[in-house]
Amino acid sequence: MIKVAVVGCGYWGPNLIRNFCSVPQCVMSMACDTKPDRLEYIQRLYPSVAVTSDFQDIINNDDIDAVAIATPVAMHFPMAQQCLQRGKHVLLEKPITASVKECQELIRLAVKHGRTLMVDHTFEYTAAVNKIKEIIQSGELGQIYYIDCVRVNLGLFQNDINVVWDLAPHDVSIVLYLLDQQPESISGQGKAHLKPGIEDVAALALNFPDNLGVYIQSSWLHPNKIRKITIVGSKKMLVYDDVDPLEKIKIYDKGVEVPAHYETFGDFHFSYRYGDIYSPRLEETEPLKKVCQHFIECIGNGTQPRTNGISGLRVVSVLESANISLKNGGSPIAIDWNRVTPEEISAKDSI
Ligand SMILES: NC(=O)c1ccc[n+]([C@@H]2O[C@H](COP(=O)([O-])OP(=O)(O)OC[C@H]3O[C@@H](n4cnc5c(N)ncnc54)[C@H](O)[C@@H]3O)[C@@H](O)[C@H]2O)c1
């Protein structure tokens, strides 16, 4: 039985605790938060879970095999570093760290100590995103022209990170997973309206090979909750609306055809196709349960998680470059993926 501790019992941590309680191969043993009211809340719900306000109680407890960290992003690296150094497996919330350098170091530590390092890119475990990946791979949409992601609502304002680091990790991880490619360059624009220096509205443009563009809009300052991804292909178009409880994915048989031959400018006409719309059935189970189960299975089998350190590193590289661009008025930043993922990391991490 793998003994698990969860650090950070604010908004997201209790969801991790609830899900680890339902995984048969582990025991949800300890919870940690500096706020007494959060610990009281956890004790009331889960009387068998020991609680502490001191993270060192977890580090020094040799019975704890694995630690899930759901604290503010700045704490991810120092906490995960100590866990790995003490031989504990680590599941980190998104984004895995606050910088590329920190993430590279965690990957090195995980390899050195032979421990599992996983990041909770929750959406990669949803039925909807996996269905979309299947549809793209089947060729049904044709060549992907562009992807448009909108993730906006009112709040929740964060003190330590801007909206790019808070909301865009979801879209970036989804897009990298769907396309199985990395962007060549990124530009970002954003504005801070309420807290100086912390952008609450941002728009990113990711340039992929073959003229493929991905546009990500993130906001904490919007009247409506929108979580929508539109994928436009040469054959069909797909809309993924995560807020829709029944028809999350809709495939539109719509498109534009350019005439193959034309003699004069007058002969050149686009023809538009307006076909059927269908919505595939999804068998949804809570994605966070799959995340927790997968983490425990990977520890047990010694296998690499689907969303391992490298996966976290790719997302953080995009966020870091986007942030540099945003602070420089939107100039495109090229990403050197060989530098980001040195050979010694990718080779060892993929074992
Ligand atoms: N995967 C998802 O869909 C998802 C959703 C929401 C949040 N998150 C991630 O979860 C993490 C936490 O976000 P949140 O919204 O729950 O934040 P939150 O502020 O609600 O909770 C963070 C908790 O950490 C505690 N904490 C801070 N320093 C600590 C320390 N030194 N020791 C112990 N506890 C400490 C705080 O007291 C707080 O209760 C972030 O990384 C965020 O990006 C992920």
The ligand as an ORCA input file, in Angstrom:
! r2SCAN-3c Opt
* xyz 0 1
  N      -5.685     20.889    -12.148
  C      -6.594     21.825    -12.014
  O      -7.616     21.848    -12.713
  C      -6.407     22.883    -10.979
  C      -7.488     23.671    -10.550
  C      -7.249     24.637     -9.576
  C      -5.977     24.819     -9.056
  N      -4.959     24.051     -9.511
  C      -3.587     24.229     -8.988
  O      -3.553     23.830     -7.626
  C      -2.613     24.631     -6.920
  C      -3.332     25.291     -5.735
  O      -4.353     26.119     -6.241
  P      -5.619     26.488     -5.327
  O      -6.556     27.195     -6.232
  O      -6.080     25.306     -4.570
  O      -4.969     27.550     -4.332
  P      -5.455     27.936     -2.879
  O      -4.791     29.225     -2.547
  O      -6.934     27.833     -2.758
  O      -4.829     26.787     -1.955
  C      -3.462     26.708     -1.681
  C      -3.306     26.218     -0.243
  O      -1.916     26.018      0.036
  C      -1.699     26.372      1.385
  N      -0.285     26.648      1.616
  C       0.454     27.722      1.233
  N       1.722     27.620      1.678
  C       1.795     26.450      2.343
  C       2.838     25.772      3.054
  N       4.071     26.290      3.135
  N       2.572     24.589      3.642
  C       1.327     24.057      3.570
  N       0.280     24.650      2.939
  C       0.523     25.820      2.336
  C      -2.578     27.606      1.589
  O      -2.837     27.856      2.951
  C      -3.823     27.234      0.787
  O      -4.815     26.648      1.625
  C      -2.044     25.628     -7.935
  O      -0.866     25.116     -8.458
  C      -3.112     25.676     -9.020
  O      -2.594     26.024    -10.285
  C      -5.155     23.087    -10.425
*
